[in-house]
Amino acid sequence: MELSDERLVELFQQGDVQAFDRIVERYEQKVFNMAFRLTGNQQDALDLAQEALFKVYRYLAQFRIQSTFSTWLYRIVTNTFYDEMRKKKRRPAIAVSLDETIEMADGEITRELASDDPGPEDISLQQELQYLVQRALSQLPGDYRTVLVLRDLQDHSYEEIADILRLNLGTVKSRISRARLAFRKLLQHEEQINEHWRQRD
Amino acid sequence: MSCKATESLLALYVDDALTPVESQQIENHLATCSACSSLMAELREDRFRLRSLPIVLPPSGFREGLLRKTVLVAPRKQSVVRYLVPRLSSLAAALMVVLLASNLYLFPLVHSGQPVADQNERFGVMSAPPGAQPQAESDGILAGNMTPENEENLTQQDVQDDANNHAFGSGQKRMMITAAPAEAPEPDQPNYWLWSGLAGAGLFGLGTGLFVFRYHHN
C-alpha cells in the first residue's frame, strides 16, 4: 500500500519515526542526483544531500500538511545549496572537483567523472559530452544553476519552480531564459577547449 | 520581431512555454534569420543534453549514515506540543465537567450548615487555582510538568481568566442569592466559590485556548 507523502508526514508528526525512513527511501535518489548536478562532485553532493535531508528531519514536525511536501523538500535542498555556496565562496567557481587540475601549458588534464575514473582513453564520446555539460553547469551562477536543474533534470513545471523558489512566474521565465543563454556560451567554451586538447593527442 | 527580442524568448520557445501567438512570431523571425535559427537549434540541443544526463545514484551507506545522525538528535520540540494539545484540551474539558458536577453536589451541602472548611479539604485539589501549587496527588500533567509548552498555554488561560471572572462575578452573586441563606454565610464560603469559580474559568480558558491553538496555530 502506497501512502502519500502527506500521510507519511502525518504519521511522523504523530510519533512514528519510521515514517521518516520511508520518506528518505522515496526521495533519496532524487535528492542526491539533484545535489550532484548542483555541486558537480560526489563529496559535495553527499554533504548537501545529507544536510538537506537532516534539516527535513529536524523540521518535519513543523511542516503544515496543507502544503505540498515535495515542494518544501526541494526548497530546503536549494536553500541548503545556496548556503553551502556562500560558505565555499573562496573556492574557484570553475572547479568540478578538487582533484582536477587543468594546466594550459603542456600538462595533462585529469578528470573526475560521476562513476569510477576510467582514464581519458576509455571515456566514451557520450561520457565526454556529459562531462562537459556538467562542467558548464558548474560554472553557472547559483540561481541559474538551480532553475536549469529543477527544469531539465527534475522536470518541474514553471509553476512548481515558482513555488519551490518562492518567485513569481515571470521571474522564473526570465531566469530560465537567461540561464539557457548563459549555459550555451559556457558549453560552447567547454567544447572548444575540449576540441583543442583532443587535437593535441 | 528583432533578433534581440527573439533571443530572449528562444529559450522559452524550446521549452514550449510560449503562447501560440508568441510562437508564431518567433517562427516568422526564424524563417528569415539564420543566426537565430542556429541559436535555436543549439538551445534545443542543450536542453536535450541536460535532460539526457544520467541519474547519479547515492553511494551505498548514504541512507544509513543519515539515519544514524537522526537517532542522535531528536526532532524539534514542536512535535511534543502537537502530541499534548489534543490530549490536554480533552483533559481540560473532562476536568471542567467534573468540577461543575462537584459544585452542583456541593451546593446543597454548603448550605446545609456543614462547615465549608471540610468541603474545601475534600475538594481542595479541584478548587485550587491553576496558577497555584496544587497537591501532590493531583493530576500530573496540569500540575507538575511545567514544560515550556504548558507555560505558554497558561498565559493564554490567564488572559481568559480576566475575561471570565467578569462573567462569573454575576454568576457568583446569582448562586448566593438563590441559596436563600437564613443563617449568615460562613466566612469561608465566598472563598470557596471564588476559587472554584476561578478553577472552572481557568479550565474553560485552558480548553478554549488549546482548541484555538490547535486549529489556528498551524
Interface residues (C-beta under 8 A of the other chain):
Chain A: Q13 Q14 G15 V17 F20 D21 V24 E25 E28 Q29 F32 N33 F36 R37 Q42 A45 L46 A49 Q50 L53 F54 Y57 R58 Y59 L60 A61 Q62 R64 Q66 A114 L129 Q130 V133 Q134 L137 L148 R151 D152 L153 D155 Y158 K173 S174 I176 S177 R178 A179 R180 L181 F183 R184 L187 Q188
Chain B: E7 S8 L9 L10 A11 L12 V14 D15 A17 L39 E42 L43 D46 R47 R49 L50 R51 S52 L53 P54 I55 V56 L57 P58 P59 F62 R63 G65 L66 L67 K69 T70 V73 P75 R76 K77 Q78 S79 R82 Y83 N218
